[in-house]
Amino acid sequence: MNQGFWGDFRSFAVKGNVIDLAIAVVVGNAFTGVINSLVGDIMTPLMSLLTPGSGDVKNFSVTIPAPVGPAAVVHWGSFLQTLINFLIITLSIFMVIKVMAATRKRLFRKGEKATPPEQKPAQERLLEEIRDLLKERGGV
């Protein structure tokens, strides 16, 4: 059945994967704000105890004089700050995934114990009863 462009688009847009992706983008955007605050408000002041100056590694740079023309300035602090952000984000996501996996495992394990054992067919239960009676009488 041919739905046309808008019908196909509507089918695509309401699929769970697209909605999940949109939610992930929104949460990821909020998570970036949290990480930026963690780095800027907590990590940077703590790093100031270990580094000279304000502790703001973004401003770290090296000036390489050139024999002719202007000197080259390598802003390695900006790269280091981006690397720190990446490591913190990666560690945070890893920890969230570990907690979710442990929680999921615990929930499924509890769910398995709570389910009643599978009922055997009546014929099989009858045969087991006959077997048990024969054992009691010493016939088996």
N, C-alpha and C positions, 0 to 999 in steps of 0.2 A: 504494500500500500504506500503510495507516494504522498508524503505529507507536505512537500514543498519546503522552501528554505526556512520559513518561520516555524513550521511544525518541527522540522529537524532541530532547529536551534532550541526550541522549547524543550524538546526531549533531552537534548544535551545539557541544558542549563539546570534541569531539575534532578539530574542524576546525583546520587549521593557523593560521588567523587568530586564533582565541581563544588558542591556545598562544603564538603570537608576541606577542600583546598582553600576556599574563601575564608573559612574559619581559621585555618592554619596561618594564613597571611595576616589576618587581624591580630591573632594572638602573638605571632612572631613580631609584629610591629610593636606591640605593647611590651613584649619581652626585651626588645632592643632598648627601649627606654629604661627598663629596670637595670639592664646590664650597663648601660652608659652611666646611670646614677651610681651603681656599685663601683665602677672603675673610677669615675670622677670624684665621687664624694667619700669613698672609703679607701680604695686601693691607692689612689694618688697621694692622699695625705700620709698614709702609712709608708709609701715609697719615699716620701720626703725625708724620712728618718735615715734611709740608706743612701740617698743620693744628695749631692751638693745642690744647693739652691732651693727652689720651691717644690721639687719633687715632680714637677710637670715634665714628663719625658717627651712630650710632643715638641718641645722647643729645643731638644738636643740636636746639635748639628756640628758638622766639621766643614771648615772652609779650606779648600785646596787652592793655593795660589797658582795662577797660570802665568807662564813666562810672558805671554802676550795677551792682552784683553782682560776681561773681568774674571775674577776668581770663581771657581765652581763651589757651590754650597750644597753639601749632602745632608739632607734633613732625615737622619736615621731615627730620630726620636719619634717622628710621626709613624714610621713603619713599626717601631717597637710598640707604640701605643695600640696600633691596629692589631698587632700580633697578640698583645695581652688581651684585648677585647675578644679576639677569636678564641683564645684558649679558655677564657672564662665562659664564653657562650657554649663552647663545645663541652666543657666539664659540666656545666649546668644542665644541658640537654641530656648528657649521659646519665647524670644522677636522676633526673626525672624519669627517664626510660627504665633505669634499674628499679626504681621504686614502683613504677607502674607494672613492670614484669613480676616483681615479687608479690604485689597485691593481687594481680590476676592469678598467679599460681596458687596463692593462699585461698582465694575465693573459689577457684575451680576444685581444689582439693577438698574444701569444706562442702561444696555442692555435691561431690561424688559420694561423700559419707552420708549425706542427708537423704539421698535417693533410696527408695526401697529396693531390695533385691528383685531381680527379674523373676516373674512368676513362671514356673515350669508348666509344661502342658499337663493336663489331667492324667493322661496315660503314663507319663514318666513319674509323676508323683505316686500313682497307684503301684507301679513296679517298685519304687523305693520303699513304700510301706510294706509290701510283700517281702522284700529282701530283709527289712528290719525285723519283721515278725519271725521269719525263718531263723535269723541270727539269735533272737531271744530264745527260741525253742531248741536251739542247738542243731538245727538242720543244715546249716551252711558251714 
